[in-house]
Amino acid sequence: MPMELTAVVITATRGKAVLFDTARSIFTIGRSQLREQQAESSFDALRERPGVMVQQTNRGAGIPVIRGQVGPSNLVLIDGMRFNQATWRTGPSQYLTLLDPSSFESFEVMAGPASVRYGSGALGGVTAGIPWKMRQAAGFGARGGLRFVSQDQGLSGWTHLEGRFGSVSVAAGGAIRNHNQLRTGGGETVPLSDWTQQSAHVQARWWASSQTTLDLLLLGSQVGHGGRVDRLAQGRMRIYDNLDGFGALTLRHTGEGALKSLRVSVVAHGSRDEVARFECENKDNLSQCVDQADSAYEAVKNDGATTSFGSQLSRDRRYRDAVRTLGGLFTATWSLGKSLSLSVGAEGWYDTVLESTLDDRKQSTGWSVKSAARGNFSEDTSWLESGGFAWLDSTLWQSASGLKLTLGAGARLAHFRGNAADVPGLGEVAYSHTGVVGSGQLRLINPNRWMLYLDVSQGFRSPNVQESTVLGDTGSKFEVPNADLGPERSLSLEVGGRLSIDRVRLQVAGFVNQVSDFIGEQDLSQAEIDALGLDPADIDGQPVVKRVNRDTGLFVGAEAQLSARLDYGLTPWVRVSWTQGDINKDDGTSTPARRVNPVLGTAALRWQAPTSGFWAEIYSRFSGAQDRLHPSDQKDLRICADPNNPSKSYASGTCPGSSSWVTLNARGGWRYNRSLSIDLALTNVLDTQYRVHGSGFDAAGFGASLSMTGRY
């Protein structure tokens, strides 16, 4: 839908700011946009934003690839507080799914490095969930919605209740979402694609005064039966379950004197990640194998049964990782005069692996169970991230007409420490990194008309414990630890601007981001594999790799969005982005970067009735082809499976990559007096068969979704 440049955002500055004035490429997804897009998940909400590719290896999972960066290179925030944990996988994952749209007022995406404001993990960008605004008027209110989606016969419902009683505001709600197997373009059905989600949220605010509040935020979410079948042709499949709880207590103060704002937060975050991995005995009967894997998953999940799971299964491995995070955050902003302000902040996050187990069931004459001494991690693994920043904003010049030139600059000192005992092949692993990063920006602003900006930002990301200490099958490879892994650093240049003249809204940005000490993969020799004492049955023919710092990455691109209000309630709009990534090796050679989609976009024509609540929109989503592939992409069945032999990738150098695609879609609805909305969407009207680059299954085919939302 058309841009809203006057929206207030918090991600760019870690405090409230008008989107039009911010010197970064940032996009908002508010309640009306969530409703009109009929977003079933947080990653669904991001699909139409420039610079963002949403990759899905399996249903119930989705991760934004922002400017070519994926996994822990992108930071996820809840109300400005870190949601990432040190055990997050470096590739695509399901963690963002745990942030259900019903628990948030809006989402924001900021593209590009943000290490000065937010610390490690923001090399690509930041995705932020903004909790519901607390009710200020006395009384009671309610919101809720129901939705049906035909492509997977999905049903979902959500509610949000709120009230204010004296100086206390409270809110609570939740959602239940049930999805069945997905029908893709052309009529195929994705095995193990049914999944469920339950979520709940509680908020409370005590108004100590008109300027000081104490906020409580509690979030809980469970995602179940996230089936992964991108390697089913090899007889391998997985089912994921995730449970997450996040709690924060925040003191906020806004002032009219020198102290403009103050915030202090304490956070407790716990998660449990469970994965069931299955292997087929007979690869000629995959359908029956899938059914037996599903039954075996349910048997162990419900009653811990370890008896025979059926003749088609040869192995069943169950991983469980539980992690606890304790943290705190402090920020403050002072006015140092008419044209000068100072923001400072400090934070610390401490992760502990509470449980990491592996139960291995094998079929020989019968099913036998063996519990490994270690799962993915050592159970006493810990991780500390701490740091502080300062940021200075100054107005260098201002004309009588309001035109002004501003300068912003800041720096962060960050420290990281990881510890893990009994890491196979390494023993105790203990490492620490300390880094300093800086950022600066110039803005030339003609208020509410146009603005130009130049931003130079450094990034810093220490390897997490998943990269440095994990041991096992992580998807398309078998990873081993590397205690000598060091941090990545980046330097980004971004130029851009915004325009708001009469009926035209325009936002553009171009960037260059160079990543040094790039964390890549190195294949191990047979002698190195033997020295680690690995079981060949565990490796199961996969490449054995470890993470190393040895390359330099260069990512360039541009993003734009444009809308124009015409007569008769018509508004055409378009969002488009282009990204290219290259990895330059120490030996002088270079390869394309992994999982980079070159061109992505959405174009639409919207009609809004001037006096009633009716609206309609015809839109197209499109993607360019990607044949620039990293060597690991060429071995990845998600991208390069040979259609004549789906269990194998194309011969080296012959993979055509991901095809371009275009979908035609329509949506519209009716909003009655802000209290009732009915929305209908027809997606992939031409039933196009396509796949988002790097995803593990084809996208949904033609279908309809119907939503009804209301408020009181």
C-alpha positions in Angstrom: 0.0 0.0 0.0 1.2 3.6 -0.4 4.0 5.0 1.7 3.4 6.9 5.0 6.5 9.1 5.3 5.1 10.9 8.4 5.0 7.7 10.5 6.9 7.7 13.8 9.6 5.0 14.0 12.0 4.0 16.7 14.4 1.6 15.1 16.7 4.1 13.4 17.5 6.2 16.5 16.5 3.9 19.4 14.0 6.6 20.2 11.0 8.2 18.5 11.7 9.8 15.2 9.8 10.9 12.2 10.4 8.5 9.3 10.8 11.3 6.8 13.8 12.8 8.7 15.7 9.6 9.3 19.0 9.0 7.5 18.5 5.3 6.9 16.5 3.1 4.7 13.6 2.1 7.0 10.2 0.7 6.4 7.1 0.3 8.6 4.3 -2.2 8.6 1.4 -0.9 10.7 -1.8 -2.5 11.8 -3.7 -1.5 8.7 -1.0 -3.0 6.5 -0.9 -6.2 8.5 -4.6 -6.4 8.1 -4.6 -5.7 4.4 -1.7 -8.1 3.7 -3.4 -10.7 5.9 0.0 -11.5 7.4 -0.1 -14.9 9.1 3.4 -14.5 10.5 6.0 -11.8 11.2 8.0 -12.9 8.1 4.8 -12.7 6.0 4.6 -9.0 7.0 8.1 -8.3 5.5 7.6 -9.9 2.0 6.8 -6.6 0.2 9.5 -4.5 1.7 12.4 -3.3 -0.5 15.8 -4.9 0.2 14.2 -7.9 2.0 14.0 -11.4 0.6 12.0 -13.8 2.8 13.5 -17.3 2.5 11.7 -20.4 3.8 13.4 -23.7 4.1 10.3 -25.2 5.6 6.8 -24.2 6.5 6.5 -22.6 9.9 9.8 -20.9 9.4 10.9 -17.8 7.5 13.8 -15.5 7.8 14.5 -12.1 6.1 17.7 -11.9 4.0 18.5 -8.2 4.3 20.9 -6.7 1.7 22.4 -10.2 1.3 22.9 -10.9 5.0 21.1 -13.8 6.7 20.8 -15.5 10.1 22.7 -13.9 13.1 24.0 -11.2 10.7 20.6 -9.6 11.1 19.3 -8.4 14.5 15.7 -9.0 15.7 14.4 -6.7 18.4 11.3 -6.6 20.7 10.6 -3.0 21.8 14.3 -2.2 21.2 15.5 -5.3 23.2 17.6 -8.1 21.7 15.7 -11.2 20.7 18.6 -13.0 19.1 20.3 -15.7 21.2 23.9 -17.0 20.8 22.7 -20.4 19.6 20.8 -19.2 16.6 21.8 -21.0 13.4 23.8 -19.1 10.9 21.5 -20.0 8.0 17.8 -19.6 7.5 15.8 -20.5 10.7 12.4 -20.4 12.3 13.0 -18.0 15.2 11.2 -15.0 13.7 8.0 -17.1 13.4 7.9 -16.9 17.3 6.9 -13.2 17.0 3.2 -13.5 16.1 1.6 -10.4 14.5 -1.2 -10.5 17.1 1.3 -9.5 19.8 2.5 -6.3 18.1 1.2 -3.0 17.0 3.6 -2.8 14.1 6.9 -4.0 12.7 9.8 -2.0 11.3 12.7 -3.0 9.1 15.9 -1.0 8.9 18.4 -2.1 6.2 22.1 -1.7 6.6 24.6 -2.0 9.5 23.4 -0.6 12.9 26.2 -1.8 15.3 26.6 1.6 17.0 23.0 1.7 18.2 22.4 -2.0 18.7 25.7 -3.9 18.9 26.6 -7.2 17.3 24.5 -8.9 14.7 23.3 -5.9 12.8 25.5 -6.2 9.7 22.6 -6.6 7.3 19.9 -4.8 9.2 17.3 -4.8 12.0 13.8 -6.3 12.2 11.8 -4.8 15.1 8.5 -5.8 16.7 6.8 -2.8 18.3 4.4 -3.8 21.1 0.8 -2.6 21.3 0.4 1.0 22.5 -1.1 1.1 26.0 -4.6 2.5 26.4 -4.6 6.1 27.8 -8.3 6.7 28.1 -10.3 5.2 31.0 -12.5 2.2 30.0 -12.2 -1.0 28.2 -11.5 -2.0 24.6 -11.2 -5.2 22.5 -9.9 -6.2 19.1 -9.9 -9.5 17.3 -9.9 -11.3 14.0 -10.6 -14.6 12.2 -9.0 -15.7 8.9 -9.3 -18.6 6.5 -6.7 -19.4 3.9 -7.6 -21.8 1.1 -4.0 -22.8 -0.1 -3.5 -24.8 3.1 -7.1 -24.8 4.5 -5.6 -22.7 7.3 -7.7 -21.3 10.1 -6.5 -18.7 12.6 -8.0 -16.4 15.2 -6.6 -13.7 17.5 -7.7 -11.3 20.2 -6.4 -8.3 22.1 -8.2 -7.0 25.2 -7.2 -3.7 26.9 -8.4 -1.5 29.6 -7.3 1.4 31.9 -8.3 1.7 35.5 -7.0 4.7 37.3 -3.3 4.9 36.8 -2.9 1.4 35.5 -3.4 0.2 31.9 -3.5 -3.6 31.1 -3.7 -5.6 27.9 -3.7 -9.3 27.1 -4.4 -11.4 24.1 -3.3 -14.4 22.0 -3.6 -16.3 18.7 -4.2 -19.8 17.5 -3.1 -20.7 14.0 -3.6 -24.1 12.3 -2.2 -24.8 8.8 -2.7 -27.9 6.8 -0.6 -29.2 3.9 0.3 -26.5 1.3 -0.9 -26.6 -2.3 1.8 -25.1 -4.6 1.5 -23.6 -8.0 0.6 -26.3 -10.5 -1.3 -28.4 -7.9 1.5 -30.2 -6.1 1.2 -30.7 -2.3 4.2 -30.2 0.0 4.7 -33.2 2.4 4.9 -32.4 6.1 3.9 -28.8 5.4 1.1 -28.6 8.1 2.1 -26.6 11.2 0.6 -24.9 14.2 1.2 -21.9 16.3 -0.1 -20.6 19.6 0.9 -17.3 21.1 0.0 -15.1 24.0 0.9 -11.6 25.2 0.4 -9.6 28.4 1.2 -5.9 28.9 0.7 -3.6 31.9 1.7 0.0 32.5 1.6 2.0 35.7 1.5 5.7 35.1 3.6 7.1 38.0 3.1 10.5 36.5 2.3 12.0 33.1 6.0 11.7 32.3 7.1 8.4 34.0 5.8 4.9 33.4 6.7 1.4 34.5 5.9 -1.2 31.8 5.6 -5.0 31.9 5.8 -7.1 28.7 5.3 -10.8 28.6 5.3 -12.8 25.3 4.9 -16.5 24.8 4.8 -18.5 21.6 4.9 -22.1 20.4 5.5 -23.3 16.9 4.9 -27.0 16.2 5.3 -29.5 13.4 7.5 -27.4 11.1 8.3 -30.1 8.6 11.4 -29.8 6.4 11.5 -31.9 3.2 14.0 -30.2 0.9 16.2 -33.4 1.1 13.4 -35.9 0.9 14.7 -37.3 -2.3 17.7 -38.4 -0.3 15.4 -40.0 2.2 15.9 -37.4 4.9 13.4 -35.1 6.6 13.0 -33.1 9.8 10.3 -31.8 12.0 10.9 -28.7 14.2 9.2 -27.6 17.5 10.0 -24.3 19.2 8.8 -22.8 22.5 9.7 -19.3 23.6 9.1 -17.0 26.5 10.2 -13.3 26.7 9.6 -11.0 29.6 10.7 -7.4 30.2 10.2 -4.7 32.8 10.9 -1.2 31.6 11.0 2.2 33.3 10.5 5.1 31.0 10.7 8.9 31.6 10.2 11.7 29.2 11.2 15.2 30.3 10.8 18.8 29.2 14.1 20.0 30.6 17.7 18.9 29.7 16.8 15.2 30.1 14.6 14.4 27.2 14.2 10.7 27.7 15.4 7.9 30.0 14.9 4.2 29.7 15.9 1.2 31.9 14.9 -2.4 31.0 15.6 -5.8 32.5 14.9 -8.9 30.4 14.5 -12.6 30.9 14.2 -14.8 27.7 14.0 -18.5 27.5 13.7 -20.8 24.5 13.6 -24.5 23.7 14.4 -25.8 20.2 13.5 -29.4 19.3 14.4 -31.2 16.1 13.4 -34.7 15.0 15.4 -36.0 12.1 14.4 -39.1 10.1 16.0 -41.3 7.5 14.3 -43.7 5.1 15.2 -47.3 4.7 13.6 -47.5 1.2 13.9 -44.4 -0.9 11.6 -45.9 -3.5 8.6 -45.5 -1.1 9.0 -42.0 0.2 5.3 -41.4 0.7 5.0 -44.2 3.2 8.3 -43.1 4.8 6.8 -39.6 5.3 3.7 -41.1 7.0 5.8 -43.3 9.3 8.1 -40.4 10.2 5.0 -38.3 11.1 3.7 -41.2 13.3 7.1 -41.7 14.9 7.3 -38.0 15.7 3.9 -38.0 17.3 4.6 -41.3 19.3 7.7 -39.9 20.9 6.3 -36.5 21.5 3.1 -37.8 23.2 4.4 -40.7 25.2 8.1 -41.2 24.7 7.5 -44.5 22.8 10.7 -46.2 21.6 9.2 -49.3 19.9 9.2 -50.0 16.2 8.3 -47.0 14.0 7.7 -48.9 10.8 9.7 -50.7 8.1 10.4 -47.6 6.0 12.5 -45.8 8.7 16.1 -46.5 9.4 17.0 -43.8 11.9 15.4 -41.2 14.2 17.5 -38.6 15.9 16.0 -36.1 18.5 17.9 -32.9 19.4 16.8 -30.6 22.2 18.4 -27.3 23.1 17.2 -25.0 25.9 18.7 -21.6 26.3 18.2 -18.8 28.9 19.1 -15.2 28.4 19.3 -12.5 31.1 19.9 -9.0 30.1 19.5 -5.3 30.7 19.4 -2.1 28.7 19.8 1.6 29.6 19.4 4.6 27.2 19.1 8.4 27.8 19.0 11.5 25.7 19.9 15.0 26.8 19.4 18.3 25.1 22.6 20.3 25.2 21.3 23.4 23.6 19.0 24.5 20.8 20.8 22.6 18.1 22.7 19.8 20.0 21.6 16.6 21.7 23.4 13.6 23.2 22.2 10.0 23.4 24.0 7.3 25.4 23.3 3.7 26.2 24.6 0.6 27.7 23.5 -3.0 27.6 24.5 -6.6 28.5 23.1 -10.0 27.5 24.1 -13.3 29.1 23.1 -16.6 27.4 23.4 -20.0 29.1 22.8 -23.4 27.5 20.6 -25.2 30.0 20.1 -28.4 28.1 21.5 -29.9 24.9 20.7 -33.5 24.2 20.6 -36.1 21.4 18.7 -39.3 21.5 19.5 -41.6 18.6 17.2 -44.4 17.5 18.4 -46.9 15.0 16.7 -49.9 13.3 18.7 -53.1 13.1 16.8 -56.2 14.2 14.7 -53.8 16.2 14.7 -50.2 17.3 17.4 -49.3 19.8 17.9 -46.0 21.7 21.3 -44.4 22.5 21.6 -41.1 24.3 24.7 -39.1 23.3 26.8 -37.5 25.9 26.4 -34.2 24.0 23.9 -32.6 21.7 24.7 -29.6 19.5 26.3 -27.8 22.4 28.0 -28.4 25.8 25.4 -27.9 28.5 27.6 -25.5 30.4 28.1 -23.2 27.3 27.7 -19.5 28.1 27.9 -16.3 26.1 28.2 -12.7 27.2 27.7 -9.6 25.1 28.1 -6.2 26.6 28.7 -2.7 25.4 27.9 1.0 25.5 27.4 3.7 22.9 27.2 7.5 22.6 25.6 9.5 19.8 25.7 13.2 19.1 23.2 15.1 16.9 23.8 18.6 15.8 22.2 21.2 13.5 25.0 22.8 11.6 22.9 25.3 9.7 19.3 26.3 9.4 17.7 28.9 7.1 14.8 31.2 7.8 12.6 29.0 5.6 13.4 25.9 7.7 15.9 24.2 5.4 18.6 22.7 7.7 21.8 20.7 7.6 22.4 18.2 10.4 25.3 16.0 11.5 25.1 12.9 13.5 28.0 10.8 14.8 28.5 8.1 17.4 30.6 5.2 18.5 30.2 1.9 20.5 32.6 -0.1 22.6 31.5 -3.8 22.5 32.8 -6.9 24.3 32.0 -10.5 23.7 33.0 -13.7 25.6 32.1 -17.3 24.9 32.9 -20.4 27.0 32.2 -24.1 26.4 33.6 -27.2 28.0 34.2 -30.6 26.6 33.9 -29.6 22.9 34.8 -32.7 20.9 38.3 -32.4 19.4 39.0 -29.2 21.2 38.3 -29.6 24.9 37.5 -26.3 26.6 36.8 -23.4 24.3 37.1 -19.9 25.7 37.4 -16.8 23.6 36.7 -13.1 23.8 36.6 -10.2 21.4 36.5 -6.5 22.0 35.8 -4.0 19.3 35.1 -0.3 18.6 32.8 0.8 15.8 31.7 4.3 14.6 29.1 5.8 12.4 28.4 9.2 11.0 25.7 10.8 8.9 24.8 14.1 7.1 21.2 15.2 6.4 19.9 18.1 4.3 16.2 18.5 5.2 13.5 20.6 3.7 10.8 19.7 6.2 7.9 17.7 4.8 9.1 18.3 1.2 12.4 16.5 0.6 15.5 15.3 2.3 18.9 13.9 1.3 21.3 11.9 3.5 24.8 10.3 3.6 25.5 7.6 6.1 28.8 5.9 6.8 28.6 3.0 9.3 30.9 0.3 10.7 29.6 -3.1 11.7 31.0 -5.6 14.1 29.8 -9.2 14.7 31.4 -11.7 17.0 30.8 -15.4 16.1 28.2 -16.9 18.3 28.5 -20.3 20.0 26.6 -22.0 17.2 29.4 -21.0 14.8 32.3 -21.7 17.1 31.3 -24.8 19.1 28.4 -26.6 17.3 29.0 -30.3 16.2 26.6 -32.1 13.9 24.4 -32.0 10.9 23.2 -28.4 10.4 21.3 -28.9 7.1 23.3 -29.5 4.0 26.6 -30.2 5.8 28.2 -31.6 8.9 29.8 -28.8 11.0 32.7 -29.1 13.5 33.9 -26.5 16.0 36.6 -23.9 15.5 37.8 -22.1 18.7 39.9 -19.7 16.6 37.0 -18.1 14.8 37.1 -14.4 14.9 34.6 -11.5 14.4 33.4 -10.1 11.1 33.7 -6.3 10.5 32.0 -4.2 7.9 32.1 -0.7 6.5 29.0 0.6 4.7 28.3 3.7 2.7 24.7 4.6 2.1 23.2 7.6 0.2 19.5 8.2 -0.2 16.6 10.6 0.1 12.9 11.1 0.3 10.5 13.3 -1.6 6.9 14.4 -0.6 5.5 16.9 -3.1 1.8 17.3 -3.7 0.6 13.7 -4.4 4.0 12.1 -5.0 5.9 10.1 -2.4 9.4 8.8 -3.2 12.1 7.0 -1.1 15.4 5.9 -2.6 18.7 4.5 -1.3 21.9 3.0 -2.6 24.6 1.2 -0.6 28.0 -0.4 -0.7 28.9 -2.7 2.2 32.3 -4.3 2.6 32.6 -7.1 5.1 36.2 -8.1 6.2 37.2 -11.3 8.0 34.1 -12.8 6.4 33.0 -16.0 8.1 32.9 -18.7 5.5 33.3 -22.5 5.4 36.4 -24.7 4.9 36.2 -28.4 4.0 38.1 -30.7 6.3 40.5 -33.3 5.0 40.0 -36.9 5.9 42.9 -36.8 8.3 41.3 -33.9 10.1 38.0 -35.8 10.3 39.7 -38.9 11.6 41.5 -36.8 14.3 38.1 -35.6 15.6 36.9 -39.2 16.0 33.7 -38.6 14.2 31.3 -41.5 13.5 31.0 -42.0 9.7 27.3 -42.9 10.2 26.7 -39.5 11.8 28.4 -37.7 8.8 26.4 -39.9 6.4 28.3 -38.8 3.3 27.9 -35.1 3.9 30.7 -32.5 3.5 32.5 -31.9 6.8 33.2 -28.2 7.3 34.3 -25.7 9.9 33.7 -22.0 10.0 36.8 -19.8 9.2 37.7 -16.1 8.7 39.4 -15.9 5.4 37.5 -13.9 2.8 36.1 -10.4 2.1 32.5 -9.8 1.1 31.3 -6.9 -1.0 27.6 -6.2 -1.2 26.1 -3.4 -3.4 22.5 -2.5 -4.1 19.7 0.0 -4.4 16.1 0.2 -3.0 13.3 2.5 -4.0 9.6 2.9 -3.4 7.3 5.3 -5.2 3.6 6.2 -5.0 1.4 8.9 -6.6 -2.2 9.8 -5.7 -4.3 10.2 -8.9 -7.9 11.3 -9.3 -10.8 9.0 -8.7 -9.1 7.5 -5.6 -6.4 5.7 -7.6 -2.9 5.3 -6.4 -0.2 3.4 -8.3 2.8 2.3 -6.3 5.9 0.3 -6.7 8.7 -1.1 -4.4 11.8 -2.6 -5.9 15.3 -3.5 -4.9 18.5 -4.8 -6.4 21.4 -6.5 -4.6 24.6 -8.1 -5.6 27.1 -9.8 -3.4 30.6 -11.2 -4.1 33.1 -13.0 -1.9 36.8 -12.2 -2.6 39.1 -14.9 -1.5 42.7 -14.6 -0.2 44.0 -16.4 -3.3 42.7 -13.6 -5.5 39.7 -15.4 -6.9 36.1 -14.4 -6.2 32.7 -16.1 -6.1 29.1 -14.8 -5.8 27.8 -14.6 -2.3 25.3 -17.1 -0.9 21.5 -16.6 -1.0 21.5 -13.2 -2.7 18.4 -12.5 -4.9 19.3 -9.8 -7.5 15.9 -8.1 -8.2 12.7 -8.2 -6.0 9.7 -6.0 -6.2 6.0 -5.4 -5.9 3.9 -3.1 -8.2 0.3 -2.2 -7.6 -2.7 -0.1 -8.5 -4.9 0.8 -5.5 -8.4 2.3 -5.4 -9.8 3.8 -2.3 -13.4 5.0 -2.1 -13.3 8.7 -1.0 -16.4 8.6 1.2 -16.8 4.9 2.1 -14.6 2.2 3.6 -14.2 0.2 0.3 -10.8 -0.4 -1.2 -9.3 -2.6 -3.8 -5.8 -3.3 -5.1 -4.3 -5.3 -8.0 -0.7 -6.1 -7.5 2.1 -8.1 -8.8 5.1 -9.6 -7.0 8.2 -10.3 -9.1 11.8 -11.6 -8.9 14.7 -11.7 -11.3 16.6 -14.9 -12.0 19.6 -15.7 -10.0 22.4 -17.7 -11.8 25.3 -16.2 -9.8 25.8 -19.0 -7.4 28.3 -19.6 -4.5 29.9 -23.0 -4.7 27.8 -24.2 -1.8 24.7 -23.0 -3.6 25.6 -25.3 -6.5 25.5 -28.3 -4.0 22.3 -27.1 -2.3 19.2 -29.2 -3.3 17.0 -26.2 -2.5 18.6 -24.4 -5.5 20.3 -26.9 -7.7 18.5 -30.2 -7.4 18.7 -32.1 -10.8 15.1 -32.6 -11.9 16.2 -35.9 -13.6 17.7 -37.1 -10.3 16.3 -35.0 -7.4 18.6 -36.6 -4.8 21.6 -35.1 -6.5 22.6 -31.6 -7.5 23.6 -30.6 -11.1 27.0 -31.5 -12.2 29.6 -28.8 -11.2 29.1 -25.5 -13.0 25.9 -26.5 -14.8 23.2 -25.5 -12.3 20.9 -22.9 -14.0 20.1 -21.3 -10.6 16.7 -19.9 -9.6 14.3 -18.8 -12.3 12.6 -15.4 -12.5 8.9 -15.3 -11.6 5.9 -13.0 -11.6 2.6 -13.4 -9.8 -0.7 -11.6 -10.3 -2.7 -11.0 -7.2 -5.7 -8.9 -6.0 -7.0 -7.8 -2.6 -9.7 -5.6 -1.3 -12.1 -5.0 1.5 -14.6 -2.9 3.4 -14.0 -1.1 6.6 -17.1 0.0 8.5 -16.7 2.9 11.0 -13.3 1.6 12.3 -15.1 -1.1 14.2 -15.4 -3.9 11.5 -13.3 -4.8 8.5 -13.8 -7.6 6.0 -10.8 -8.3 3.7 -10.4 -10.7 0.8 -7.3 -11.6 -1.1 -6.8 -13.7 -4.3 -3.1 -14.7 -4.5 -1.2 -16.2 -7.4 -4.2 -15.9 -9.6 -2.5 -17.6 -12.6 -1.3 -20.5 -10.4 2.3 -19.9 -11.3 4.8 -22.5 -10.1 7.8 -20.7 -8.6 10.2 -20.7 -5.8 11.8 -17.9 -3.8 15.6 -18.2 -4.2 17.1 -20.6 -1.6 13.7 -21.8 -0.3 13.1 -25.5 0.4 9.7 -25.8 -1.4 7.6 -24.1 -4.1 5.4 -21.2 -3.1 1.7 -21.3 -2.7 -0.5 -21.7 -5.7 -3.8 -19.9 -6.5 -5.8 -19.4 -3.4 -8.1 -17.1 -1.5 -7.9 -15.8 2.1 -10.8 -14.2 3.9 -10.4 -12.2 7.1 -12.8 -10.4 9.4 -11.4 -8.1 12.1 -13.2 -6.0 14.6 -12.7 -3.6 17.5 -14.7 -2.2 20.3 
